[in-house]
Amino acid sequence: MKFAELREGMVIKGGPLKVTQEDILEFARKYDPQWFHTDVQRAAEGRWGGLIASGWHTCALAMRMAVDSILHDSESFGSPGLGEVRWRVPVRPGDELRLEARVHAARISSSREGLGIITWAWIIYNQHNEAVLELDATSLFDLADN
């Protein structure tokens, strides 16, 4: 989507993405090698009652869905950061995730020419309609050539 298409209050949907056990293990072994993400047997006996995805893996999946559904052909060039990130429900093997991104504001910067700014909330739901991730994001758009 182009910056000009984004309006306050609109909700953009993305996904679904299916999460496999191998996806969880591969990500965790590389980036978050805690036992409840990497050891299937021990995780089955642990507090979560089974293997769960790293919250950072869930964030990466959210980013993938945002790119696929919103950002891939836009003027987006980065982000100054996130507000609050909340992992609500663990993501497990077999979960099917989907994105709902609600635009809070879309504005042109008053101090930097050609800069569009979107603030929005991303919520990732599983197949049970449970919110597994909620985050507040800001995205920057280069409008200089438009």
Backbone as JSON Lines, residues from 0, in Angstrom:
{"i":0,"aa":"M","n":[0.84,-1.18,0.0],"ca":[0.0,0.0,0.0],"c":[0.88,1.24,0.0]}
{"i":1,"aa":"K","n":[0.38,2.26,-0.58],"ca":[1.07,3.54,-0.58],"c":[0.64,4.35,0.65]}
{"i":2,"aa":"F","n":[1.51,5.23,1.08],"ca":[1.23,6.08,2.23],"c":[-0.12,6.8,2.06]}
{"i":3,"aa":"A","n":[-0.38,7.3,0.86],"ca":[-1.61,8.06,0.6],"c":[-2.88,7.23,0.8]}
{"i":4,"aa":"E","n":[-2.76,5.91,0.8],"ca":[-3.92,5.03,0.99],"c":[-4.23,4.78,2.46]}
{"i":5,"aa":"L","n":[-3.29,5.06,3.34],"ca":[-3.44,4.76,4.76],"c":[-4.19,5.89,5.46]}
{"i":6,"aa":"R","n":[-5.24,5.53,6.15],"ca":[-6.1,6.52,6.82],"c":[-6.32,6.13,8.27]}
{"i":7,"aa":"E","n":[-6.44,7.14,9.12],"ca":[-6.73,6.92,10.53],"c":[-7.97,6.06,10.68]}
{"i":8,"aa":"G","n":[-7.87,5.05,11.54],"ca":[-9.0,4.17,11.82],"c":[-9.09,2.94,10.94]}
{"i":9,"aa":"M","n":[-8.4,2.93,9.8],"ca":[-8.51,1.76,8.94],"c":[-7.8,0.56,9.57]}
{"i":10,"aa":"V","n":[-8.32,-0.62,9.27],"ca":[-7.73,-1.87,9.74],"c":[-7.32,-2.67,8.51]}
{"i":11,"aa":"I","n":[-6.05,-3.07,8.49],"ca":[-5.52,-3.85,7.38],"c":[-5.21,-5.24,7.91]}
{"i":12,"aa":"K","n":[-5.65,-6.24,7.17],"ca":[-5.47,-7.63,7.61],"c":[-4.41,-8.31,6.77]}
{"i":13,"aa":"G","n":[-3.7,-9.24,7.42],"ca":[-2.65,-10.0,6.75],"c":[-2.61,-11.42,7.25]}
{"i":14,"aa":"G","n":[-1.9,-12.24,6.5],"ca":[-1.78,-13.65,6.85],"c":[-2.8,-14.46,6.11]}
{"i":15,"aa":"P","n":[-2.98,-15.68,6.51],"ca":[-2.4,-16.33,7.68],"c":[-1.02,-16.91,7.4]}
{"i":16,"aa":"L","n":[-0.32,-17.16,8.5],"ca":[0.95,-17.89,8.48],"c":[0.84,-19.06,9.43]}
{"i":17,"aa":"K","n":[1.19,-20.23,8.95],"ca":[1.18,-21.45,9.79],"c":[2.56,-21.6,10.44]}
{"i":18,"aa":"V","n":[2.59,-21.85,11.73],"ca":[3.84,-22.0,12.48],"c":[4.09,-23.49,12.72]}
{"i":19,"aa":"T","n":[5.24,-23.97,12.28],"ca":[5.57,-25.38,12.48],"c":[6.55,-25.54,13.64]}
{"i":20,"aa":"Q","n":[6.63,-26.75,14.13],"ca":[7.6,-27.05,15.18],"c":[9.01,-26.75,14.68]}
{"i":21,"aa":"E","n":[9.3,-27.12,13.44],"ca":[10.64,-26.87,12.89],"c":[10.94,-25.38,12.81]}
{"i":22,"aa":"D","n":[9.93,-24.56,12.46],"ca":[10.12,-23.1,12.44],"c":[10.53,-22.6,13.83]}
{"i":23,"aa":"I","n":[9.82,-23.06,14.84],"ca":[10.08,-22.64,16.22],"c":[11.49,-23.06,16.64]}
{"i":24,"aa":"L","n":[11.84,-24.3,16.38],"ca":[13.15,-24.81,16.76],"c":[14.27,-24.08,16.03]}
{"i":25,"aa":"E","n":[14.11,-23.88,14.73],"ca":[15.15,-23.22,13.93],"c":[15.4,-21.79,14.41]}
{"i":26,"aa":"F","n":[14.34,-21.02,14.58],"ca":[14.5,-19.65,15.05],"c":[15.15,-19.63,16.43]}
{"i":27,"aa":"A","n":[14.63,-20.44,17.33],"ca":[15.12,-20.42,18.71],"c":[16.58,-20.86,18.8]}
{"i":28,"aa":"R","n":[16.96,-21.87,18.06],"ca":[18.36,-22.33,18.09],"c":[19.31,-21.21,17.66]}
{"i":29,"aa":"K","n":[18.86,-20.4,16.71],"ca":[19.72,-19.32,16.21],"c":[19.68,-18.07,17.09]}
{"i":30,"aa":"Y","n":[18.49,-17.72,17.62],"ca":[18.33,-16.4,18.22],"c":[17.83,-16.36,19.66]}
{"i":31,"aa":"D","n":[17.21,-17.41,20.15],"ca":[16.66,-17.39,21.51],"c":[16.69,-18.8,22.07]}
{"i":32,"aa":"P","n":[17.9,-19.33,22.3],"ca":[18.03,-20.75,22.64],"c":[17.71,-21.1,24.11]}
{"i":33,"aa":"Q","n":[16.55,-20.68,24.55],"ca":[16.09,-21.1,25.86],"c":[15.37,-22.45,25.72]}
{"i":34,"aa":"W","n":[15.45,-23.27,26.73],"ca":[14.99,-24.65,26.64],"c":[13.52,-24.79,26.27]}
{"i":35,"aa":"F","n":[12.66,-23.87,26.68],"ca":[11.23,-23.98,26.37],"c":[10.94,-23.66,24.91]}
{"i":36,"aa":"H","n":[11.98,-23.18,24.18],"ca":[11.87,-22.96,22.73],"c":[12.63,-24.01,21.94]}
{"i":37,"aa":"T","n":[13.53,-24.75,22.58],"ca":[14.44,-25.63,21.83],"c":[14.4,-27.1,22.23]}
{"i":38,"aa":"D","n":[13.88,-27.42,23.4],"ca":[13.9,-28.8,23.89],"c":[12.46,-29.31,24.02]}
{"i":39,"aa":"V","n":[12.04,-30.08,23.02],"ca":[10.65,-30.54,22.94],"c":[10.26,-31.34,24.18]}
{"i":40,"aa":"Q","n":[11.1,-32.27,24.6],"ca":[10.78,-33.11,25.75],"c":[10.7,-32.31,27.05]}
{"i":41,"aa":"R","n":[11.71,-31.51,27.3],"ca":[11.72,-30.72,28.53],"c":[10.57,-29.71,28.53]}
{"i":42,"aa":"A","n":[10.29,-29.12,27.38],"ca":[9.19,-28.16,27.28],"c":[7.85,-28.83,27.61]}
{"i":43,"aa":"A","n":[7.68,-30.08,27.2],"ca":[6.44,-30.81,27.47],"c":[6.2,-30.96,28.97]}
{"i":44,"aa":"E","n":[7.27,-31.0,29.74],"ca":[7.18,-31.16,31.18],"c":[7.21,-29.82,31.92]}
{"i":45,"aa":"G","n":[7.4,-28.74,31.2],"ca":[7.56,-27.42,31.82],"c":[6.26,-26.68,32.02]}
{"i":46,"aa":"R","n":[6.38,-25.46,32.48],"ca":[5.26,-24.6,32.82],"c":[4.27,-24.42,31.67]}
{"i":47,"aa":"W","n":[4.76,-24.39,30.42],"ca":[3.89,-24.12,29.28],"c":[3.25,-25.38,28.71]}
{"i":48,"aa":"G","n":[3.64,-26.54,29.2],"ca":[3.02,-27.78,28.75],"c":[3.33,-28.13,27.31]}
{"i":49,"aa":"G","n":[4.44,-27.62,26.81],"ca":[4.85,-27.91,25.44],"c":[5.72,-26.82,24.89]}
{"i":50,"aa":"L","n":[6.25,-27.07,23.73],"ca":[7.13,-26.13,23.04],"c":[6.37,-24.85,22.7]}
{"i":51,"aa":"I","n":[7.0,-23.7,22.92],"ca":[6.41,-22.42,22.52],"c":[7.43,-21.63,21.72]}
{"i":52,"aa":"A","n":[6.92,-20.78,20.84],"ca":[7.79,-19.93,20.03],"c":[8.33,-18.78,20.87]}
{"i":53,"aa":"S","n":[9.52,-18.35,20.54],"ca":[10.08,-17.14,21.13],"c":[9.17,-15.96,20.79]}
{"i":54,"aa":"G","n":[9.02,-15.05,21.72],"ca":[8.27,-13.85,21.44],"c":[8.88,-13.06,20.29]}
{"i":55,"aa":"W","n":[10.2,-13.12,20.18],"ca":[10.88,-12.42,19.08],"c":[10.59,-13.09,17.75]}
{"i":56,"aa":"H","n":[10.38,-14.39,17.76],"ca":[9.96,-15.09,16.55],"c":[8.57,-14.61,16.15]}
{"i":57,"aa":"T","n":[7.69,-14.47,17.13],"ca":[6.35,-13.98,16.86],"c":[6.41,-12.57,16.27]}
{"i":58,"aa":"C","n":[7.29,-11.73,16.8],"ca":[7.47,-10.38,16.23],"c":[7.95,-10.45,14.78]}
{"i":59,"aa":"A","n":[8.88,-11.37,14.5],"ca":[9.38,-11.52,13.13],"c":[8.26,-11.98,12.2]}
{"i":60,"aa":"L","n":[7.4,-12.87,12.67],"ca":[6.27,-13.31,11.85],"c":[5.29,-12.16,11.62]}
{"i":61,"aa":"A","n":[5.09,-11.33,12.63],"ca":[4.23,-10.15,12.48],"c":[4.81,-9.23,11.41]}
{"i":62,"aa":"M","n":[6.11,-9.03,11.44],"ca":[6.76,-8.18,10.44],"c":[6.58,-8.76,9.05]}
{"i":63,"aa":"R","n":[6.71,-10.07,8.93],"ca":[6.53,-10.71,7.62],"c":[5.13,-10.45,7.08]}
{"i":64,"aa":"M","n":[4.13,-10.62,7.94],"ca":[2.75,-10.38,7.49],"c":[2.52,-8.92,7.14]}
{"i":65,"aa":"A","n":[3.13,-8.01,7.9],"ca":[2.98,-6.58,7.61],"c":[3.61,-6.23,6.27]}
{"i":66,"aa":"V","n":[4.78,-6.79,6.0],"ca":[5.42,-6.54,4.71],"c":[4.57,-7.11,3.58]}
{"i":67,"aa":"D","n":[4.15,-8.35,3.73],"ca":[3.37,-9.0,2.66],"c":[2.06,-8.28,2.37]}
{"i":68,"aa":"S","n":[1.39,-7.78,3.4],"ca":[0.05,-7.22,3.21],"c":[0.01,-5.71,3.07]}
{"i":69,"aa":"I","n":[1.06,-5.01,3.53],"ca":[1.0,-3.55,3.57],"c":[2.25,-2.89,2.97]}
{"i":70,"aa":"L","n":[3.42,-3.28,3.43],"ca":[4.63,-2.5,3.19],"c":[5.4,-2.84,1.92]}
{"i":71,"aa":"H","n":[5.15,-3.98,1.29],"ca":[6.01,-4.46,0.21],"c":[6.12,-3.52,-0.98]}
{"i":72,"aa":"D","n":[5.11,-2.78,-1.32],"ca":[5.2,-1.88,-2.47],"c":[4.98,-0.42,-2.05]}
{"i":73,"aa":"S","n":[5.26,-0.14,-0.79],"ca":[5.05,1.21,-0.26],"c":[6.35,2.01,-0.31]}
{"i":74,"aa":"E","n":[6.26,3.22,0.2],"ca":[7.42,4.09,0.32],"c":[8.13,3.92,1.67]}
{"i":75,"aa":"S","n":[7.72,2.91,2.45],"ca":[8.29,2.68,3.78],"c":[9.8,2.46,3.69]}
{"i":76,"aa":"F","n":[10.54,3.11,4.6],"ca":[11.98,2.93,4.61],"c":[12.54,2.62,5.99]}
{"i":77,"aa":"G","n":[11.69,2.48,6.99],"ca":[12.19,2.14,8.32],"c":[11.24,2.57,9.41]}
{"i":78,"aa":"S","n":[11.76,2.46,10.63],"ca":[10.98,2.78,11.81],"c":[11.91,3.32,12.89]}
{"i":79,"aa":"P","n":[11.46,4.32,13.64],"ca":[12.27,4.78,14.76],"c":[12.12,3.89,16.0]}
{"i":80,"aa":"G","n":[11.21,2.91,15.93],"ca":[11.07,1.99,17.05],"c":[9.64,1.63,17.35]}
{"i":81,"aa":"L","n":[9.5,0.85,18.39],"ca":[8.2,0.38,18.83],"c":[7.85,1.03,20.16]}
{"i":82,"aa":"G","n":[6.56,1.1,20.42],"ca":[6.11,1.5,21.74],"c":[6.1,0.26,22.61]}
{"i":83,"aa":"E","n":[4.96,-0.11,23.05],"ca":[4.82,-1.28,23.91],"c":[4.68,-2.55,23.08]}
{"i":84,"aa":"V","n":[5.32,-3.62,23.54],"ca":[5.2,-4.95,22.94],"c":[4.67,-5.87,24.04]}
{"i":85,"aa":"R","n":[3.58,-6.58,23.72],"ca":[2.97,-7.46,24.71],"c":[2.74,-8.84,24.1]}
{"i":86,"aa":"W","n":[3.33,-9.85,24.72],"ca":[3.09,-11.23,24.31],"c":[1.98,-11.76,25.21]}
{"i":87,"aa":"R","n":[0.81,-12.01,24.64],"ca":[-0.37,-12.35,25.43],"c":[-0.55,-13.84,25.65]}
{"i":88,"aa":"V","n":[-0.39,-14.62,24.58],"ca":[-0.61,-16.06,24.62],"c":[0.53,-16.71,23.86]}
{"i":89,"aa":"P","n":[1.1,-17.79,24.39],"ca":[2.22,-18.43,23.67],"c":[1.79,-18.95,22.29]}
{"i":90,"aa":"V","n":[2.71,-18.84,21.34],"ca":[2.52,-19.42,20.01],"c":[3.11,-20.82,20.03]}
{"i":91,"aa":"R","n":[2.32,-21.76,19.51],"ca":[2.7,-23.18,19.56],"c":[2.77,-23.77,18.16]}
{"i":92,"aa":"P","n":[3.45,-24.91,18.04],"ca":[3.47,-25.59,16.74],"c":[2.04,-25.85,16.25]}
{"i":93,"aa":"G","n":[1.81,-25.57,14.98],"ca":[0.5,-25.78,14.39],"c":[-0.39,-24.56,14.41]}
{"i":94,"aa":"D","n":[-0.01,-23.54,15.17],"ca":[-0.82,-22.32,15.2],"c":[-0.83,-21.65,13.83]}
{"i":95,"aa":"E","n":[-1.95,-21.05,13.52],"ca":[-2.1,-20.27,12.3],"c":[-2.35,-18.83,12.72]}
{"i":96,"aa":"L","n":[-1.42,-17.95,12.35],"ca":[-1.46,-16.56,12.81],"c":[-1.95,-15.63,11.72]}
{"i":97,"aa":"R","n":[-2.61,-14.57,12.15],"ca":[-3.05,-13.53,11.23],"c":[-2.84,-12.17,11.88]}
{"i":98,"aa":"L","n":[-2.67,-11.16,11.03],"ca":[-2.39,-9.8,11.46],"c":[-3.61,-8.91,11.27]}
{"i":99,"aa":"E","n":[-3.84,-8.05,12.26],"ca":[-4.75,-6.91,12.1],"c":[-3.97,-5.68,12.53]}
{"i":100,"aa":"A","n":[-3.77,-4.76,11.59],"ca":[-3.03,-3.53,11.86],"c":[-4.02,-2.37,11.8]}
{"i":101,"aa":"R","n":[-4.16,-1.66,12.91],"ca":[-5.09,-0.52,12.97],"c":[-4.28,0.77,12.96]}
{"i":102,"aa":"V","n":[-4.56,1.61,11.97],"ca":[-3.86,2.89,11.82],"c":[-4.41,3.88,12.84]}
{"i":103,"aa":"H","n":[-3.54,4.37,13.72],"ca":[-3.94,5.4,14.68],"c":[-3.83,6.78,14.07]}
{"i":104,"aa":"A","n":[-2.76,7.02,13.3],"ca":[-2.56,8.33,12.68],"c":[-1.68,8.18,11.45]}
{"i":105,"aa":"A","n":[-1.97,8.99,10.45],"ca":[-1.15,9.09,9.24],"c":[-0.94,10.58,9.0]}
{"i":106,"aa":"R","n":[0.32,11.01,9.06],"ca":[0.57,12.44,8.93],"c":[1.86,12.7,8.18]}
{"i":107,"aa":"I","n":[1.95,13.89,7.66],"ca":[3.17,14.38,7.03],"c":[3.96,15.14,8.09]}
{"i":108,"aa":"S","n":[5.24,14.88,8.18],"ca":[6.08,15.57,9.16],"c":[6.07,17.08,8.92]}
{"i":109,"aa":"S","n":[5.99,17.84,9.98],"ca":[6.04,19.3,9.87],"c":[7.48,19.8,9.89]}
{"i":110,"aa":"S","n":[8.42,18.94,10.28],"ca":[9.81,19.38,10.4],"c":[10.75,18.76,9.35]}
{"i":111,"aa":"R","n":[10.32,17.68,8.72],"ca":[11.18,17.05,7.71],"c":[10.4,16.88,6.42]}
{"i":112,"aa":"E","n":[10.82,17.58,5.41],"ca":[10.14,17.57,4.12],"c":[10.13,16.16,3.53]}
{"i":113,"aa":"G","n":[8.98,15.78,2.99],"ca":[8.87,14.5,2.3],"c":[8.83,13.28,3.2]}
{"i":114,"aa":"L","n":[8.48,13.48,4.46],"ca":[8.44,12.37,5.42],"c":[7.01,12.12,5.86]}
{"i":115,"aa":"G","n":[6.52,10.91,5.59],"ca":[5.22,10.49,6.08],"c":[5.41,9.61,7.31]}
{"i":116,"aa":"I","n":[4.52,9.74,8.27],"ca":[4.63,9.0,9.53],"c":[3.31,8.31,9.82]}
{"i":117,"aa":"I","n":[3.38,7.02,10.05],"ca":[2.2,6.23,10.44],"c":[2.43,5.71,11.86]}
{"i":118,"aa":"T","n":[1.46,5.9,12.72],"ca":[1.47,5.22,14.01],"c":[0.31,4.25,13.98]}
{"i":119,"aa":"W","n":[0.57,3.04,14.43],"ca":[-0.45,2.01,14.36],"c":[-0.23,0.93,15.39]}
{"i":120,"aa":"A","n":[-1.27,0.15,15.62],"ca":[-1.21,-1.0,16.53],"c":[-1.34,-2.26,15.69]}
{"i":121,"aa":"W","n":[-0.45,-3.19,15.95],"ca":[-0.53,-4.5,15.29],"c":[-0.99,-5.51,16.34]}
{"i":122,"aa":"I","n":[-1.97,-6.3,15.97],"ca":[-2.41,-7.41,16.83],"c":[-2.31,-8.67,15.99]}
{"i":123,"aa":"I","n":[-1.67,-9.68,16.56],"ca":[-1.55,-10.98,15.92],"c":[-2.46,-11.94,16.67]}
{"i":124,"aa":"Y","n":[-3.33,-12.59,15.91],"ca":[-4.28,-13.56,16.48],"c":[-3.9,-14.96,16.01]}
{"i":125,"aa":"N","n":[-4.23,-15.95,16.87],"ca":[-4.1,-17.34,16.44],"c":[-5.44,-17.83,15.91]}
{"i":126,"aa":"Q","n":[-5.49,-19.1,15.55],"ca":[-6.69,-19.68,14.95],"c":[-7.86,-19.75,15.93]}
{"i":127,"aa":"H","n":[-7.61,-19.54,17.22],"ca":[-8.68,-19.52,18.24],"c":[-9.16,-18.1,18.5]}
{"i":128,"aa":"N","n":[-8.69,-17.16,17.68],"ca":[-9.03,-15.74,17.82],"c":[-8.48,-15.14,19.11]}
{"i":129,"aa":"E","n":[-7.41,-15.73,19.65],"ca":[-6.73,-15.2,20.82],"c":[-5.62,-14.27,20.34]}
{"i":130,"aa":"A","n":[-5.5,-13.11,20.96],"ca":[-4.39,-12.21,20.65],"c":[-3.12,-12.8,21.25]}
{"i":131,"aa":"V","n":[-2.15,-13.11,20.4],"ca":[-0.89,-13.66,20.88],"c":[0.17,-12.57,21.01]}
{"i":132,"aa":"L","n":[0.02,-11.5,20.24],"ca":[0.98,-10.39,20.26],"c":[0.24,-9.09,20.0]}
{"i":133,"aa":"E","n":[0.59,-8.07,20.76],"ca":[0.1,-6.72,20.52],"c":[1.31,-5.8,20.58]}
{"i":134,"aa":"L","n":[1.43,-4.91,19.58],"ca":[2.52,-3.95,19.62],"c":[2.1,-2.64,18.99]}
{"i":135,"aa":"D","n":[2.73,-1.58,19.46],"ca":[2.5,-0.25,18.92],"c":[3.73,0.11,18.09]}
{"i":136,"aa":"A","n":[3.51,0.5,16.84],"ca":[4.62,0.75,15.93],"c":[4.5,2.12,15.28]}
{"i":137,"aa":"T","n":[5.63,2.62,14.86],"ca":[5.71,3.83,14.03],"c":[6.49,3.46,12.78]}
{"i":138,"aa":"S","n":[5.97,3.84,11.64],"ca":[6.66,3.57,10.37],"c":[6.87,4.88,9.63]}
{"i":139,"aa":"L","n":[8.01,4.96,8.96],"ca":[8.39,6.14,8.2],"c":[8.3,5.87,6.71]}
{"i":140,"aa":"F","n":[7.83,6.88,5.96],"ca":[7.63,6.75,4.52],"c":[8.31,7.9,3.8]}
{"i":141,"aa":"D","n":[9.06,7.58,2.77],"ca":[9.77,8.59,1.98],"c":[8.84,9.08,0.88]}
{"i":142,"aa":"L","n":[8.38,10.3,1.0],"ca":[7.43,10.88,0.05],"c":[8.09,11.9,-0.87]}
{"i":143,"aa":"A","n":[9.4,12.01,-0.81],"ca":[10.12,13.04,-1.56],"c":[9.93,12.9,-3.07]}
{"i":144,"aa":"D","n":[9.8,11.7,-3.58],"ca":[9.67,11.49,-5.02],"c":[8.23,11.41,-5.48]}
{"i":145,"aa":"N","n":[7.28,11.63,-4.59],"ca":[5.86,11.49,-4.94],"c":[5.22,12.82,-5.26]}
